[in-house]
Amino acid sequence: MIDAPPRTRDTLPTPDTLLRRREQVVGDVARQAFIDDLHPLCGVVDLDTLDELMRSLSQAYPASMPALHTIAAKAITLRPVLTRFAQAGFGCEVASPGELQLALAAGFPAEHIVFDSPAKTATEIEQALALGISFNIDNFEELARVDQAVARVGGHRSVIGMRLNPQTGAGAIGAMSTATSTSKFGIGLADHRETVIAAFATRPWLTQLHVHSGSQGLSLEHAAEGVRLITDLAADITARTGHQQVRRIDIGGGLPVNFSSDDIVPTFADHRAVLERMVPELFDGTYGLVTEFGRALTAKAGTIVARVEYTKVTGGRQIAITHAGVQVATRTIFGPGEWPLRIEVYDAQGRHRAEQSQLQDIAGPACFTGDMLAVGRELPLVHQGDLVAVPDTGGYYFSTHFSYNALPRPAVYAVETDPDGGRRWSLVRRAQTIEQIVTEAGEPSLVPLPIRPCD
Ligand SMILES: *Cc1c(COP(=O)(O)O)cnc(C)c1O
């Protein structure tokens, strides 16, 4: 029997707490003059909320259960924030050489890093083996390459797994669904089940199964069905090899986030309850567990704050031109239907505006018509010099900068409650400077290259 799950809802901030924290954040941003002509927007990570989200995940699982909870680096490539995850005992899921080096620099021990790129080069595979980093093989050609690398390296400490696509179908957001029958990720379970079992039977070093079947727009049951299927596969591998070869099940991430209010739903405890109902053997001590959440661990902890430069009326519509657009809210700008964000209006002193609402458009600064944070939204009338806050932007919005129009990456700050109850601010990432943008735009002039002579 497993221990009774603690009531994790109690450790999560209430909607009132999240709103109060955000109002304090915008008030502080205004008072401390983080925003000026050179820096008309910034990001803020509330570390109290982040810590509470981390704790709610850890506490959703019984302490007796061997679990490695990793943060998906791509959701929040901010080094000191990743260090906070490392210090809390989290691991890190990475998908590129850059994310891998960032995870090491942030202080994650190699055995707490899981490397999941679908396009690992031979060099990256050998490096993972040399460092003892766990990784999941994406396809049979990669398996052949890992065979060679394992033979060359001899002894290694990496936990090596295989990524399966459970082929359970799409969710509400097609581009985000990883488990369609033709998704690019992993080996199709329905297509290749027997080959996968045979691959494990001849390779004792294959000891992990991986599935990332959840995503925004997908039910918890649908995602758990993927875990159900690979846990059945693990049992079939045991039956074939006569011993417990699969020691860890990596269930990926993909817990959806509620972007429409300050309610944190579903919770990690909700997710665990569905898993426990549908895949009870995951909790009976047979397997170690790896999780790889990104958005659900970070979104509610982040806020974008941007200045309103101008307002105008066009075609009868109130339009506010702000400094938060496609450079920082890339996914929302390109997929406003799938990734809507809330907007809050504050005056220049950072006081929450609460006047009667009217229909308005909130635009970004970029030179294309679609650069709109919100269209036809009921909001208190926005004035020149106001601040707009964009809640729920802690996941992906500070790691997915889009350099269109050479708009700089904004600074990101962090705030937390210090022991005497005050608020402590720190710098997470400096704003990209205009000088850096010019440097990264290329060489001062064309650099002649030597031509290789023909033989
Ligand atoms: C992106 C990704 C994650 C994190 O997904 P979230 O939706 O942010 O939780 C986890 N695992 C893999 C393999 C991923 O590609």
The ligand as an ORCA input file, in Angstrom:
! r2SCAN-3c Opt
* xyz 0 1
  C       8.460     20.121    -23.882
  C       8.675     18.817    -23.219
  C       8.380     18.668    -21.869
  C       7.697     19.754    -21.050
  O       6.390     19.957    -21.500
  P       5.372     20.934    -20.702
  O       4.149     20.925    -21.553
  O       6.021     22.276    -20.616
  O       5.146     20.312    -19.366
  C       8.694     17.461    -21.273
  N       9.266     16.441    -21.981
  C       9.550     16.547    -23.293
  C      10.183     15.418    -23.999
  C       9.254     17.731    -23.967
  O       9.518     17.832    -25.267
*
